[in-house]
Amino acid sequence: MGLNSLVAQEDYNDCVNALELCPSEVYSVNNIGANVTFCPGCEDDFNFCFPTTNTIWFSFTTNDVGGDVQVDFSNLVFQIAPGQDTHLQATIIETATPCNAASYVQLGNCESTMPGNFALNTVGLPPNTTYYIVVDGDDTGAGITSAAECTFDIALSGTGIDRLASGITIDQASTSICLNEPITFAASLQTCPDSTEYIWYVNGVLAAVTADSLFSTSTLNDGDSVTVTNTCYAQCPTLVTATSPAISVYSFPIDAGEDAHVTPGDVVSINGVTTAPDFSWTPSYLFSDPNILATLAFPEETITITLTATENGCTLTDQMTIYISSELDIPNTFSPNGDNINERWEIKGIELYPNNLLRIFDRWGQEVFQAAGYSDAKAWDGTIKGKQPVSESVYYYVLDLKDGTSDIVRGTLTVIR
């Protein structure tokens, strides 16, 4: 049985905050510094079993069958101070109105002067019913001036509290798949009333939360494992978990190459890479030979080509795009004068070079504009940082196309007001 860490005193010093005790758990608790509450109908205003001085409270709920319950107190360690008692007292309470002493009924035995391990016992409790346990430090006897304060362990057992262990298992169609191949995992709960959602993890990282018991993915890598958790029982919930064996994911190198930017009529040298014995290019009509890695392509328009390869029953693909572009059309003037005509410096064809860098300078070499990924959306409006308009004059630009080319385009631009 697991041992919970010490619970803060104030959490169960009052009946309304009674610590719920669950089956198969041991709780380390104490009544150090506890007090009582007296008023008509208050939680500590009862006169059976023992006089209250510094009570702490616990609760438990019987299972679906009901029956006998035993509450065990062990490992009693008393505070020792002059005049302080060293005996605990405890009993089990049934109540129609929680924490209202006027409705309390004592169940089972009452222990009022216990210096060591002891137990409370009740028999034939009905199912699905909540009961309270009150524990107090004794303060009676010759020379006693203060109530006992004690650290101890408390645990439940018996047919009225025991329940079948919950569990969960996880299954998958195979433990060996191809890279990017979909695989479905199925969870199965055992003895799990009041179950919640299924929470799925891949290598400990949250991957999905599902209402049903299935989880599908196509993103596993070699050696990955999948874990699923769920929670059983609304009263005293139990977390159940299961982990799949490591999944073997087969893959091999495949690379169609970097994207290319060409002009109409260009023949493109294609150099694919793969270790697979079977491969081909598509669309096949585009190539001088679609069944060799180093081949020629004859594109007439921008097109994406695919290299497909198969090895050991696994098929993988990789793609590249051939962009067909005309020469850039860079205007040498524009007129940001507010007449809604030619207000921005737009460069035709610039969208084919999305990683470009544009810088514009005045005649003294001071930079007045810069943009990475220059496009129509970022087109210069003839201002400095979108605020101060530049004067009518000649400016100089440097356009680094990047994107697979080393070309740097330079020129002049006249701003007309």
C-alpha positions, 0 to 999 in steps of 0.5 A: 500500500502506498504511503501518502505524505503528511496532510496539512493539519487544517485540512481535516481539523474540521468535520467539513474538511474530513480527509476521505480515506480510500481502500488500499491506502495508508495515510500518515496524519496527526492531531497536533494543534487540533481544536474543537467547535462547540455550539448547538448542533456543531460538529464536536458537540456530542457526549458519547464515547469520549469528551472532545478536546482536539478532534480531527475528522476522516470519512469513508464510503462503502462499496457497491456491496457493503459489509464489514469495515475495520479502521486500523491505527498504527505507528502512534508517536506521541508528543511528549511534554510535561502534563501532556497525555499519551492516549488516543480516542476514536470512534465511527459515526453515522449521521443523517446530516453531515457534521451536525452532532444532533444526528450522530449515531456511534457505530462499532467500538469506542476506543478512549485510552489507546497508547498503542496500535488499535482498531475500530470495527463495524459490521454489516454496513449498507453499500454506497454510504458515507461514514465519519471517523473522529479521533481525539487526544485524551486529556484525563488522568492524574497529572494530565494538563493537556490533551494528547497530540500524536502522529499516526497511520490510518488505513481501511480494510474489510468487505465493506470497503474493498473493491476489485482492482481496476486495470487497463491494457493496450493493443495494436495490430502490429509492433512493426510498421513502415515510416508514416504508416498509420497504426491504431492502438486500442485500450481495454479497461478492466473493472473500471466503473465511472471511467473518464477520457482516454489520455494518450502519450507518445514517449511520455509526451501528450499526443491525444485525448479521446472519448473512445478507446482508439488512438491512431497516428502516422507519425511514430519513429523507430523505438517509440512507445505509446501510453494510455491512462484513464481514471476509474471510480468516481469515489476514491478515483484510481488512475490506471495506465498501460504502455505498448511495447516499443514500435519498430518503424522501418525507413530508408533514405529518400530525397528528391532534391531541393526546389528549383527556379528556372525560366521557360524552356529550361531543361532541369537536371534532377538528382534523387537519392535513395537506397531502395532498389525500386523507385520511379519519378512521377509524373513520368511523362515529364522525364527523359527516364523516370526510372533512374535517379539522375534524370532530366525534367522538361517542365512547361509550368510550375510543377511538383515532382515526386520520387517514390521508392519501395524497400522491404515492403515499405513505400516512401515518397519525397517531393520537390517543386520546379518553379517556372518564372519569367524575368523579374520586372522591376519598375524604376519609378513609382509615385506615392502622391495620394492619387491611388495610382502607382502608390507602392513599389511592386515587383512582378515575379518577386513571389517566386523568391520568398526568401529574398532580402531588399534594401533601399538607400538614399543618395548619401547611403543611408538606408530608408527601407528594408524587408525580408521576403519582400512581396506585394503585401510588403511593398514600399510606400515611399516612407521611412518605417511607414511614417515620414515620407521620403523626398522626391529623389533617386534611390538605390536598391539591392535585392538579394534573391536567395532561394537557390540562386546567388543573384543579387540585383542592384538598380536605381528607383525614382520616387515622384511626388 
